[in-house]
Amino acid sequence: MRYLYPLFAFSILLLTPSVNAQTAEGLQAGTAAVDISPTVKPFQLRSGKSDYVHDPLHVRAVAFQNGEGRAVIALMDAIGVGREMTDEAKAIAAEKTGWSPEQMLVSGTHTHTAPKGGDSSPGRIAYEKTRKEGLAKALIEAIESIEPAQVAFASDEEPTEVFNRRWYKEKGTMPKNPLGGYDKVKMNPGLNDLVKPAGPTDPEVAIINVQTRKGKPLGLIANYALHYVGGVPRVIDENGREIGMASADYFGEFARIMPARLRASGSENFVAMMTNGASGDINNIDFYRNRPPRAPFEQIRVVAGKTADASYRAVGKIRKYDTSPVVAMKQRLVSIRYRKPPQEDIDRAIELMKLSSKERNEINSRTSSVAQNTLRFSEPEMTETEEVIIQAVRIGDQAIVTMPFEVLVEIGLEIKEKSPFPHTMLIELANGGYGYLPPPHQHELGGYETWLGTSRFEKDTSVILTKHLLEMLAELKEQ
């Protein structure tokens, strides 16, 4: 009998379900990283067709649960995420996990060297399937892998790699805008005849650091208000043509570096992600001085290294982790209005479209597209409104808000300042992508980010969305 009892006890343990993460008390967190690099070639990049992948692309996700409170945050290495695709992937994940789509946040990194999906070629059709299935898989795996965890929040700064790209120029040096007039500011104006930038920057590198209850690194979500960096290597084919390569830009390099910073390289579950903050007018071009030439991919590594260092410094500031933070998420559908061009712009567009393509290009390289958009947006049958998703997330003292736009930096800074939470980050290009979102006073200055087509909605749209998000944050603060 003394031999049979241990055997019986062991069999009971096998048959009895353990207390798992779904029933455990306090914070539970899970992570996932799914490779979505294209396999069907050629695929389509912004630079043209390509067969080459420089570095892998992923969907990364971190899921949080405490009691009934749930939120899963996913980031795709993509120039943007379409509303239709994300809705479909969320529905797949919801059916598999029981979590609702309203508890899922999906955004794009905005790398400009990600493949395009779509339905117009075999490569695009295949990649549309790859990224949608990869997104659903990442959401599901993050949710299904949750385990007892703890979380903390902090930030540091990296001011040397963010530059406002909208500038005032010396009188008489401003080129014509697409409709033949003159804006007050110019995007990427070069290094000559500059007066001052038209807006600020946001140097904060904010982090959400997640550990297991034993203190093992599990996940890190970072946020930085910087566009893609670029400078990805190209391939020269047998005909001497330059062929672009797919790349996750500094977002992917940050994710590869960060495990070493936190000594998490041996952890199979650790996932780091760099989300894109309010960076619609922020890029990595130093307009104050002429930066030395960089080797291909060198500047990406520089930015990834500096932001990884800032994240490491932020983690070093943490003194206490929360094992039972409030986890809550709110979502609103907000109807916003498309812009209606004034009659003088319509008249000017009609005249411009009578010119040859060469004559329009001599005015501005974007004259044709802006003139066409002006006429399209003035048509009576043009859709008047669009319903967009905005979200607000609470994880303890950390708040996250989202907008489905390339958000100009002042909007993100305003929300941070007015938020009732001590830590707040804005993730842009989330749950859809609808072009640039300038605040009203930046509309008055003109420039690329305000032209009709790149910016599609009424001038007060940022005010409306900010008001909603601050209301949602106030509601979350009461939970």
Secondary structure as a PSIPRED ss2 file (coil, helix, strand):
# PSIPRED VFORMAT (PSIPRED V4.0)

   1 M C   1.000  0.000  0.000
   2 R C   1.000  0.000  0.000
   3 Y C   1.000  0.000  0.000
   4 L H   0.000  1.000  0.000
   5 Y H   0.000  1.000  0.000
   6 P H   0.000  1.000  0.000
   7 L H   0.000  1.000  0.000
   8 F H   0.000  1.000  0.000
   9 A H   0.000  1.000  0.000
  10 F H   0.000  1.000  0.000
  11 S H   0.000  1.000  0.000
  12 I H   0.000  1.000  0.000
  13 L H   0.000  1.000  0.000
  14 L H   0.000  1.000  0.000
  15 L H   0.000  1.000  0.000
  16 T C   1.000  0.000  0.000
  17 P C   1.000  0.000  0.000
  18 S C   1.000  0.000  0.000
  19 V C   1.000  0.000  0.000
  20 N C   1.000  0.000  0.000
  21 A C   1.000  0.000  0.000
  22 Q C   1.000  0.000  0.000
  23 T C   1.000  0.000  0.000
  24 A C   1.000  0.000  0.000
  25 E C   1.000  0.000  0.000
  26 G C   1.000  0.000  0.000
  27 L C   1.000  0.000  0.000
  28 Q E   0.000  0.000  1.000
  29 A E   0.000  0.000  1.000
  30 G E   0.000  0.000  1.000
  31 T E   0.000  0.000  1.000
  32 A E   0.000  0.000  1.000
  33 A E   0.000  0.000  1.000
  34 V E   0.000  0.000  1.000
  35 D E   0.000  0.000  1.000
  36 I C   1.000  0.000  0.000
  37 S C   1.000  0.000  0.000
  38 P C   1.000  0.000  0.000
  39 T C   1.000  0.000  0.000
  40 V C   1.000  0.000  0.000
  41 K C   1.000  0.000  0.000
  42 P C   1.000  0.000  0.000
  43 F E   0.000  0.000  1.000
  44 Q E   0.000  0.000  1.000
  45 L E   0.000  0.000  1.000
  46 R C   1.000  0.000  0.000
  47 S C   1.000  0.000  0.000
  48 G E   0.000  0.000  1.000
  49 K E   0.000  0.000  1.000
  50 S E   0.000  0.000  1.000
  51 D C   1.000  0.000  0.000
  52 Y C   1.000  0.000  0.000
  53 V E   0.000  0.000  1.000
  54 H C   1.000  0.000  0.000
  55 D C   1.000  0.000  0.000
  56 P C   1.000  0.000  0.000
  57 L C   1.000  0.000  0.000
  58 H E   0.000  0.000  1.000
  59 V E   0.000  0.000  1.000
  60 R E   0.000  0.000  1.000
  61 A E   0.000  0.000  1.000
  62 V E   0.000  0.000  1.000
  63 A E   0.000  0.000  1.000
  64 F E   0.000  0.000  1.000
  65 Q E   0.000  0.000  1.000
  66 N E   0.000  0.000  1.000
  67 G C   1.000  0.000  0.000
  68 E C   1.000  0.000  0.000
  69 G E   0.000  0.000  1.000
  70 R E   0.000  0.000  1.000
  71 A E   0.000  0.000  1.000
  72 V E   0.000  0.000  1.000
  73 I E   0.000  0.000  1.000
  74 A E   0.000  0.000  1.000
  75 L E   0.000  0.000  1.000
  76 M E   0.000  0.000  1.000
  77 D C   1.000  0.000  0.000
  78 A C   1.000  0.000  0.000
  79 I C   1.000  0.000  0.000
  80 G C   1.000  0.000  0.000
  81 V C   1.000  0.000  0.000
  82 G C   1.000  0.000  0.000
  83 R H   0.000  1.000  0.000
  84 E H   0.000  1.000  0.000
  85 M H   0.000  1.000  0.000
  86 T H   0.000  1.000  0.000
  87 D H   0.000  1.000  0.000
  88 E H   0.000  1.000  0.000
  89 A H   0.000  1.000  0.000
  90 K H   0.000  1.000  0.000
  91 A H   0.000  1.000  0.000
  92 I H   0.000  1.000  0.000
  93 A H   0.000  1.000  0.000
  94 A H   0.000  1.000  0.000
  95 E H   0.000  1.000  0.000
  96 K H   0.000  1.000  0.000
  97 T H   0.000  1.000  0.000
  98 G C   1.000  0.000  0.000
  99 W C   1.000  0.000  0.000
 100 S C   1.000  0.000  0.000
 101 P H   0.000  1.000  0.000
 102 E H   0.000  1.000  0.000
 103 Q H   0.000  1.000  0.000
 104 M E   0.000  0.000  1.000
 105 L E   0.000  0.000  1.000
 106 V E   0.000  0.000  1.000
 107 S E   0.000  0.000  1.000
 108 G E   0.000  0.000  1.000
 109 T C   1.000  0.000  0.000
 110 H C   1.000  0.000  0.000
 111 T C   1.000  0.000  0.000
 112 H C   1.000  0.000  0.000
 113 T C   1.000  0.000  0.000
 114 A C   1.000  0.000  0.000
 115 P C   1.000  0.000  0.000
 116 K C   1.000  0.000  0.000
 117 G C   1.000  0.000  0.000
 118 G C   1.000  0.000  0.000
 119 D C   1.000  0.000  0.000
 120 S C   1.000  0.000  0.000
 121 S C   1.000  0.000  0.000
 122 P H   0.000  1.000  0.000
 123 G H   0.000  1.000  0.000
 124 R H   0.000  1.000  0.000
 125 I H   0.000  1.000  0.000
 126 A H   0.000  1.000  0.000
 127 Y H   0.000  1.000  0.000
 128 E H   0.000  1.000  0.000
 129 K H   0.000  1.000  0.000
 130 T H   0.000  1.000  0.000
 131 R H   0.000  1.000  0.000
 132 K H   0.000  1.000  0.000
 133 E H   0.000  1.000  0.000
 134 G H   0.000  1.000  0.000
 135 L H   0.000  1.000  0.000
 136 A H   0.000  1.000  0.000
 137 K H   0.000  1.000  0.000
 138 A H   0.000  1.000  0.000
 139 L H   0.000  1.000  0.000
 140 I H   0.000  1.000  0.000
 141 E H   0.000  1.000  0.000
 142 A H   0.000  1.000  0.000
 143 I H   0.000  1.000  0.000
 144 E H   0.000  1.000  0.000
 145 S C   1.000  0.000  0.000
 146 I C   1.000  0.000  0.000
 147 E E   0.000  0.000  1.000
 148 P E   0.000  0.000  1.000
 149 A E   0.000  0.000  1.000
 150 Q E   0.000  0.000  1.000
 151 V E   0.000  0.000  1.000
 152 A E   0.000  0.000  1.000
 153 F E   0.000  0.000  1.000
 154 A E   0.000  0.000  1.000
 155 S E   0.000  0.000  1.000
 156 D E   0.000  0.000  1.000
 157 E E   0.000  0.000  1.000
 158 E C   1.000  0.000  0.000
 159 P H   0.000  1.000  0.000
 160 T H   0.000  1.000  0.000
 161 E H   0.000  1.000  0.000
 162 V C   1.000  0.000  0.000
 163 F E   0.000  0.000  1.000
 164 N E   0.000  0.000  1.000
 165 R C   1.000  0.000  0.000
 166 R E   0.000  0.000  1.000
 167 W E   0.000  0.000  1.000
 168 Y E   0.000  0.000  1.000
 169 K E   0.000  0.000  1.000
 170 E C   1.000  0.000  0.000
 171 K C   1.000  0.000  0.000
 172 G C   1.000  0.000  0.000
 173 T C   1.000  0.000  0.000
 174 M C   1.000  0.000  0.000
 175 P C   1.000  0.000  0.000
 176 K C   1.000  0.000  0.000
 177 N C   1.000  0.000  0.000
 178 P C   1.000  0.000  0.000
 179 L C   1.000  0.000  0.000
 180 G C   1.000  0.000  0.000
 181 G C   1.000  0.000  0.000
 182 Y C   1.000  0.000  0.000
 183 D C   1.000  0.000  0.000
 184 K C   1.000  0.000  0.000
 185 V C   1.000  0.000  0.000
 186 K E   0.000  0.000  1.000
 187 M E   0.000  0.000  1.000
 188 N C   1.000  0.000  0.000
 189 P C   1.000  0.000  0.000
 190 G C   1.000  0.000  0.000
 191 L C   1.000  0.000  0.000
 192 N C   1.000  0.000  0.000
 193 D C   1.000  0.000  0.000
 194 L E   0.000  0.000  1.000
 195 V E   0.000  0.000  1.000
 196 K E   0.000  0.000  1.000
 197 P E   0.000  0.000  1.000
 198 A C   1.000  0.000  0.000
 199 G C   1.000  0.000  0.000
 200 P C   1.000  0.000  0.000
 201 T C   1.000  0.000  0.000
 202 D C   1.000  0.000  0.000
 203 P C   1.000  0.000  0.000
 204 E E   0.000  0.000  1.000
 205 V E   0.000  0.000  1.000
 206 A E   0.000  0.000  1.000
 207 I E   0.000  0.000  1.000
 208 I E   0.000  0.000  1.000
 209 N E   0.000  0.000  1.000
 210 V E   0.000  0.000  1.000
 211 Q E   0.000  0.000  1.000
 212 T E   0.000  0.000  1.000
 213 R C   1.000  0.000  0.000
 214 K C   1.000  0.000  0.000
 215 G C   1.000  0.000  0.000
 216 K C   1.000  0.000  0.000
 217 P E   0.000  0.000  1.000
 218 L E   0.000  0.000  1.000
 219 G E   0.000  0.000  1.000
 220 L E   0.000  0.000  1.000
 221 I E   0.000  0.000  1.000
 222 A E   0.000  0.000  1.000
 223 N E   0.000  0.000  1.000
 224 Y E   0.000  0.000  1.000
 225 A C   1.000  0.000  0.000
 226 L C   1.000  0.000  0.000
 227 H C   1.000  0.000  0.000
 228 Y C   1.000  0.000  0.000
 229 V C   1.000  0.000  0.000
 230 G C   1.000  0.000  0.000
 231 G C   1.000  0.000  0.000
 232 V C   1.000  0.000  0.000
 233 P C   1.000  0.000  0.000
 234 R C   1.000  0.000  0.000
 235 V E   0.000  0.000  1.000
 236 I E   0.000  0.000  1.000
 237 D C   1.000  0.000  0.000
 238 E C   1.000  0.000  0.000
 239 N C   1.000  0.000  0.000
 240 G C   1.000  0.000  0.000
 241 R C   1.000  0.000  0.000
 242 E E   0.000  0.000  1.000
 243 I E   0.000  0.000  1.000
 244 G C   1.000  0.000  0.000
 245 M C   1.000  0.000  0.000
 246 A E   0.000  0.000  1.000
 247 S C   1.000  0.000  0.000
 248 A C   1.000  0.000  0.000
 249 D H   0.000  1.000  0.000
 250 Y H   0.000  1.000  0.000
 251 F H   0.000  1.000  0.000
 252 G H   0.000  1.000  0.000
 253 E H   0.000  1.000  0.000
 254 F H   0.000  1.000  0.000
 255 A H   0.000  1.000  0.000
 256 R H   0.000  1.000  0.000
 257 I H   0.000  1.000  0.000
 258 M H   0.000  1.000  0.000
 259 P H   0.000  1.000  0.000
 260 A H   0.000  1.000  0.000
 261 R H   0.000  1.000  0.000
 262 L C   1.000  0.000  0.000
 263 R C   1.000  0.000  0.000
 264 A C   1.000  0.000  0.000
 265 S C   1.000  0.000  0.000
 266 G C   1.000  0.000  0.000
 267 S C   1.000  0.000  0.000
 268 E C   1.000  0.000  0.000
 269 N C   1.000  0.000  0.000
 270 F C   1.000  0.000  0.000
 271 V E   0.000  0.000  1.000
 272 A E   0.000  0.000  1.000
 273 M E   0.000  0.000  1.000
 274 M E   0.000  0.000  1.000
 275 T E   0.000  0.000  1.000
 276 N E   0.000  0.000  1.000
 277 G C   1.000  0.000  0.000
 278 A C   1.000  0.000  0.000
 279 S C   1.000  0.000  0.000
 280 G C   1.000  0.000  0.000
 281 D C   1.000  0.000  0.000
 282 I E   0.000  0.000  1.000
 283 N E   0.000  0.000  1.000
 284 N C   1.000  0.000  0.000
 285 I C   1.000  0.000  0.000
 286 D C   1.000  0.000  0.000
 287 F C   1.000  0.000  0.000
 288 Y C   1.000  0.000  0.000
 289 R C   1.000  0.000  0.000
 290 N C   1.000  0.000  0.000
 291 R C   1.000  0.000  0.000
 292 P C   1.000  0.000  0.000
 293 P C   1.000  0.000  0.000
 294 R C   1.000  0.000  0.000
 295 A C   1.000  0.000  0.000
 296 P C   1.000  0.000  0.000
 297 F C   1.000  0.000  0.000
 298 E H   0.000  1.000  0.000
 299 Q H   0.000  1.000  0.000
 300 I H   0.000  1.000  0.000
 301 R H   0.000  1.000  0.000
 302 V H   0.000  1.000  0.000
 303 V H   0.000  1.000  0.000
 304 A H   0.000  1.000  0.000
 305 G H   0.000  1.000  0.000
 306 K H   0.000  1.000  0.000
 307 T H   0.000  1.000  0.000
 308 A H   0.000  1.000  0.000
 309 D H   0.000  1.000  0.000
 310 A H   0.000  1.000  0.000
 311 S H   0.000  1.000  0.000
 312 Y H   0.000  1.000  0.000
 313 R H   0.000  1.000  0.000
 314 A H   0.000  1.000  0.000
 315 V H   0.000  1.000  0.000
 316 G H   0.000  1.000  0.000
 317 K H   0.000  1.000  0.000
 318 I C   1.000  0.000  0.000
 319 R C   1.000  0.000  0.000
 320 K C   1.000  0.000  0.000
 321 Y C   1.000  0.000  0.000
 322 D E   0.000  0.000  1.000
 323 T C   1.000  0.000  0.000
 324 S C   1.000  0.000  0.000
 325 P C   1.000  0.000  0.000
 326 V C   1.000  0.000  0.000
 327 V E   0.000  0.000  1.000
 328 A E   0.000  0.000  1.000
 329 M E   0.000  0.000  1.000
 330 K E   0.000  0.000  1.000
 331 Q E   0.000  0.000  1.000
 332 R E   0.000  0.000  1.000
 333 L E   0.000  0.000  1.000
 334 V E   0.000  0.000  1.000
 335 S E   0.000  0.000  1.000
 336 I E   0.000  0.000  1.000
 337 R E   0.000  0.000  1.000
 338 Y E   0.000  0.000  1.000
 339 R C   1.000  0.000  0.000
 340 K C   1.000  0.000  0.000
 341 P C   1.000  0.000  0.000
 342 P C   1.000  0.000  0.000
 343 Q H   0.000  1.000  0.000
 344 E H   0.000  1.000  0.000
 345 D H   0.000  1.000  0.000
 346 I H   0.000  1.000  0.000
 347 D H   0.000  1.000  0.000
 348 R H   0.000  1.000  0.000
 349 A H   0.000  1.000  0.000
 350 I H   0.000  1.000  0.000
 351 E H   0.000  1.000  0.000
 352 L H   0.000  1.000  0.000
 353 M C   1.000  0.000  0.000
 354 K C   1.000  0.000  0.000
 355 L C   1.000  0.000  0.000
 356 S C   1.000  0.000  0.000
 357 S H   0.000  1.000  0.000
 358 K H   0.000  1.000  0.000
 359 E H   0.000  1.000  0.000
 360 R H   0.000  1.000  0.000
 361 N H   0.000  1.000  0.000
 362 E H   0.000  1.000  0.000
 363 I H   0.000  1.000  0.000
 364 N C   1.000  0.000  0.000
 365 S C   1.000  0.000  0.000
 366 R C   1.000  0.000  0.000
 367 T H   0.000  1.000  0.000
 368 S H   0.000  1.000  0.000
 369 S H   0.000  1.000  0.000
 370 V H   0.000  1.000  0.000
 371 A H   0.000  1.000  0.000
 372 Q H   0.000  1.000  0.000
 373 N H   0.000  1.000  0.000
 374 T H   0.000  1.000  0.000
 375 L H   0.000  1.000  0.000
 376 R H   0.000  1.000  0.000
 377 F H   0.000  1.000  0.000
 378 S H   0.000  1.000  0.000
 379 E C   1.000  0.000  0.000
 380 P C   1.000  0.000  0.000
 381 E C   1.000  0.000  0.000
 382 M C   1.000  0.000  0.000
 383 T C   1.000  0.000  0.000
 384 E C   1.000  0.000  0.000
 385 T E   0.000  0.000  1.000
 386 E E   0.000  0.000  1.000
 387 E E   0.000  0.000  1.000
 388 V E   0.000  0.000  1.000
 389 I E   0.000  0.000  1.000
 390 I E   0.000  0.000  1.000
 391 Q E   0.000  0.000  1.000
 392 A E   0.000  0.000  1.000
 393 V E   0.000  0.000  1.000
 394 R E   0.000  0.000  1.000
 395 I E   0.000  0.000  1.000
 396 G C   1.000  0.000  0.000
 397 D C   1.000  0.000  0.000
 398 Q E   0.000  0.000  1.000
 399 A E   0.000  0.000  1.000
 400 I E   0.000  0.000  1.000
 401 V E   0.000  0.000  1.000
 402 T E   0.000  0.000  1.000
 403 M E   0.000  0.000  1.000
 404 P C   1.000  0.000  0.000
 405 F C   1.000  0.000  0.000
 406 E E   0.000  0.000  1.000
 407 V E   0.000  0.000  1.000
 408 L C   1.000  0.000  0.000
 409 V H   0.000  1.000  0.000
 410 E H   0.000  1.000  0.000
 411 I H   0.000  1.000  0.000
 412 G H   0.000  1.000  0.000
 413 L H   0.000  1.000  0.000
 414 E H   0.000  1.000  0.000
 415 I H   0.000  1.000  0.000
 416 K H   0.000  1.000  0.000
 417 E H   0.000  1.000  0.000
 418 K H   0.000  1.000  0.000
 419 S C   1.000  0.000  0.000
 420 P C   1.000  0.000  0.000
 421 F C   1.000  0.000  0.000
 422 P C   1.000  0.000  0.000
 423 H E   0.000  0.000  1.000
 424 T E   0.000  0.000  1.000
 425 M E   0.000  0.000  1.000
 426 L E   0.000  0.000  1.000
 427 I E   0.000  0.000  1.000
 428 E E   0.000  0.000  1.000
 429 L C   1.000  0.000  0.000
 430 A E   0.000  0.000  1.000
 431 N C   1.000  0.000  0.000
 432 G C   1.000  0.000  0.000
 433 G C   1.000  0.000  0.000
 434 Y C   1.000  0.000  0.000
 435 G C   1.000  0.000  0.000
 436 Y E   0.000  0.000  1.000
 437 L E   0.000  0.000  1.000
 438 P C   1.000  0.000  0.000
 439 P C   1.000  0.000  0.000
 440 P H   0.000  1.000  0.000
 441 H H   0.000  1.000  0.000
 442 Q H   0.000  1.000  0.000
 443 H H   0.000  1.000  0.000
 444 E H   0.000  1.000  0.000
 445 L H   0.000  1.000  0.000
 446 G C   1.000  0.000  0.000
 447 G C   1.000  0.000  0.000
 448 Y H   0.000  1.000  0.000
 449 E H   0.000  1.000  0.000
 450 T H   0.000  1.000  0.000
 451 W C   1.000  0.000  0.000
 452 L E   0.000  0.000  1.000
 453 G C   1.000  0.000  0.000
 454 T C   1.000  0.000  0.000
 455 S E   0.000  0.000  1.000
 456 R C   1.000  0.000  0.000
 457 F E   0.000  0.000  1.000
 458 E C   1.000  0.000  0.000
 459 K C   1.000  0.000  0.000
 460 D C   1.000  0.000  0.000
 461 T H   0.000  1.000  0.000
 462 S H   0.000  1.000  0.000
 463 V H   0.000  1.000  0.000
 464 I H   0.000  1.000  0.000
 465 L H   0.000  1.000  0.000
 466 T H   0.000  1.000  0.000
 467 K H   0.000  1.000  0.000
 468 H H   0.000  1.000  0.000
 469 L H   0.000  1.000  0.000
 470 L H   0.000  1.000  0.000
 471 E H   0.000  1.000  0.000
 472 M H   0.000  1.000  0.000
 473 L H   0.000  1.000  0.000
 474 A H   0.000  1.000  0.000
 475 E H   0.000  1.000  0.000
 476 L H   0.000  1.000  0.000
 477 K H   0.000  1.000  0.000
 478 E C   1.000  0.000  0.000
 479 Q C   1.000  0.000  0.000
